[in-house]
Amino acid sequence: MQYNFYKKRGHNVNTFTINGNTYSIRLTEHAEFRLKQRNIDLFQAIGTILSLGQERITEYKNSNKDVFIMDKVNNFSIVLTIESNTIYIITLIDKSDCYVKENTIAVNL
């Protein structure tokens, strides 16, 4: 089950292109709140998303599943979803060892 509060919210924080397709990364209001509350660097979060690489980003696009990235190097996690060419950052967590709910794609970095 995906989070419903992100779809119409958020602002663009980055764009990039894979094989001629331009993607945008959008930070939802909730994610922005958590980013500040948990003192997570936005540039590190964007770097973590980009480190998925083009193959996984393309694979997860329109999967209708949340993606839970656990960044063990920087000790935080990101929950996101990819719809069309938009990556929505749903929330950020200030630890990398977390419970991942069912029907979510888990990625360890």
C-alpha positions in Angstrom: 0.0 0.0 0.0 1.4 3.3 -1.1 1.3 6.6 0.8 -1.5 8.8 -0.5 -0.4 12.2 0.8 2.5 12.8 -1.6 0.9 12.9 -5.0 -0.2 16.5 -5.3 2.5 17.9 -3.0 6.1 18.7 -3.2 8.6 20.7 -5.1 11.2 19.8 -7.6 14.7 19.4 -6.1 16.6 17.8 -9.0 16.3 16.6 -12.6 18.4 14.1 -14.6 18.2 12.2 -17.9 18.4 8.5 -18.6 18.4 7.4 -22.2 16.7 10.6 -23.4 14.0 10.5 -20.6 14.1 13.3 -18.1 13.2 12.5 -14.5 12.5 14.9 -11.7 12.9 14.3 -8.0 10.2 15.9 -5.9 10.4 16.4 -2.2 7.0 16.2 -0.6 6.0 18.4 2.3 6.2 15.5 4.7 9.6 14.5 3.4 10.8 18.1 3.7 9.6 18.2 7.3 11.4 14.9 8.1 14.6 16.1 6.3 14.8 19.1 8.5 13.6 17.4 11.7 16.2 14.6 11.3 19.0 16.8 10.0 19.5 14.8 6.8 21.4 16.5 4.0 19.3 17.0 0.9 22.3 16.5 -1.5 23.2 13.2 0.2 19.6 12.1 -0.2 19.6 13.0 -3.9 22.9 11.2 -4.3 21.5 8.1 -2.6 18.6 8.1 -5.0 20.9 8.5 -8.0 23.1 5.7 -6.8 20.2 3.3 -7.6 21.5 3.6 -11.2 19.6 3.7 -14.5 18.8 0.0 -14.6 17.0 0.0 -11.2 15.3 3.4 -11.7 13.9 2.2 -15.0 12.9 -1.2 -13.4 11.1 0.4 -10.5 9.3 3.1 -12.6 5.6 2.5 -12.6 6.0 -0.6 -10.4 3.2 0.7 -8.2 5.4 -0.1 -5.2 7.3 2.0 -2.7 11.1 1.8 -2.8 12.8 1.7 0.6 16.5 2.6 0.3 18.7 2.0 3.3 21.9 4.0 3.0 24.3 2.3 5.5 27.2 4.6 4.6 25.3 7.8 5.6 23.0 6.1 8.1 19.6 7.1 6.8 16.8 5.7 4.8 14.5 7.0 2.1 11.1 5.9 1.1 10.1 6.9 -2.5 8.0 6.0 -5.4 8.5 6.4 -9.1 5.5 7.3 -11.2 6.1 8.0 -14.9 9.2 10.2 -14.9 8.7 11.6 -11.4 10.4 10.3 -8.2 8.5 11.3 -5.1 10.5 11.3 -1.9 7.8 10.2 0.6 9.8 10.3 3.8 13.3 10.1 5.3 14.4 8.1 8.4 17.5 8.8 10.4 18.7 5.2 10.6 19.5 2.5 8.1 18.3 -0.6 9.8 14.6 -0.4 9.5 11.5 -2.6 9.1 10.4 -2.7 5.5 6.7 -3.3 5.1 5.3 -5.9 2.8 5.0 -5.2 -0.9 7.9 -2.6 -0.8 11.1 -2.9 -2.7 14.0 -2.9 -0.3 17.5 -1.7 -1.5 20.6 -1.8 0.7 23.4 0.6 -0.3 
